[in-house]
Amino acid sequence: MIHHGVANSIMMPPVMKFNVEYAPKGYADIAAALGVDTSGVSLDEAANAAITAVRQLSQDVEIPQSLSEAGLQRESLPKMAKNAMLDHCYKLNPRPCTEEDMLRLYEEAF
């Protein structure tokens, strides 16, 4: 078990990467809010810069960078994906998401 905030920090870059083409403006705004100079770059470049900035922030504050580093076992990922689908918050995600997508995201974060 890991703390909610640590889990969010670990999962945010893969989830942002998964969603980036569905919410580029929002991610570009995140990049700007994090101090990234987005002037003169495309919306897609600015959105992708947000992913890099979020990952860097997590590294700067020394949060584990992967689920494995946080102490989770790979065997737990399928159950985590199944359980994630029981939380109706996933329906608010900008991009439709299946249990298989959830598992891929957890694997990417592992």
N, C-alpha and C positions, 0 to 999 in steps of 0.2 A: 504494500500500500504506500502510495506517495501523497504528499500534500497537494491539495487542489491547485494552488498557485504554481507549484513546481510542474505539475502535469500540464497546466495551461502554457507555461513557458516552453516546455519541451514540444508540445503539440502545435503551437502557433505557427512556426515556419512551414511544416508540411501542410497544415490546413490552409494557410494563406496561399501556398503554391497551388493547391488543389482548386482554390476559389478564385485565383487572380483574374482569370478572364471573365468571370461573372461579376466582379466588383472592382474594376480597375480604378475608378474615380475615388472610391473610399480608401483604397490602399495607397493611392497617390497622396491623398490627404493625410494618411498616417505617416508616410515618409516625411512630408513637410512638417508635421507636428513633432517628429523626432529630430528635426534639425537638418534633414537632408536637403541640399539645394536641388530642387527639381526644375529650376528655370532652364529652358532650352533643351529639355529632353521630352521624349514622347510620353504619352499617358502610360503606355505599357512599361517603359523604362522606369518611370517614377513609381509605378505600382510594384514592380519587382525590387526596386530599391528599398521599399518598405520591408520586404521579407528579409533582406540583408540587414537592415537596421534593427529589426526586432531580434534577429539571431545575435547580432553584435551586443545588444543591450543585455541579453541573457548571459552571454559570455562575460561581459564586463562586471556583472554582479555575481558571477561564479555559481550560477545555477547549473545543475547537471544538464548536459546537452543531448542526452538520449534516455530512453526508457530503461535500457540496460544499465547505463551509468547510475540511474536512480534506484536500481536494485530489482527491477521487475524481471521475470523469467519469460522467455519467448513463448513457452507453452501457455501462458495466460492470455496471449493476444486474441485468439478466437473467442474466448469467453468475454473479453473486454468489448470486442466488436459487437457481439450479440447483445450484451448489456447496454451498450451505447444506443442501440436501436429502441430500447425500452424507454429512454429519456426523450420525450417529445421535443426537446429543444433543437434536436438535429433538423427538424422540419423548418426551422428559421434560417438555416444555412442558405447562403446565396445560390449555391449549386446543389441540385438534387443529389442525395447521397444514399447509397445502399449499404447493406452489411458488408459486402465485399469491398466497397470503397473504404469503409471504416477499417477493415482489416489491413488493407494496403497502407492506409495512413499510419496505423500503429506500427506496421512493419518498417515503414520508412523512418519512423521516429525511434525505432529500436536500435 
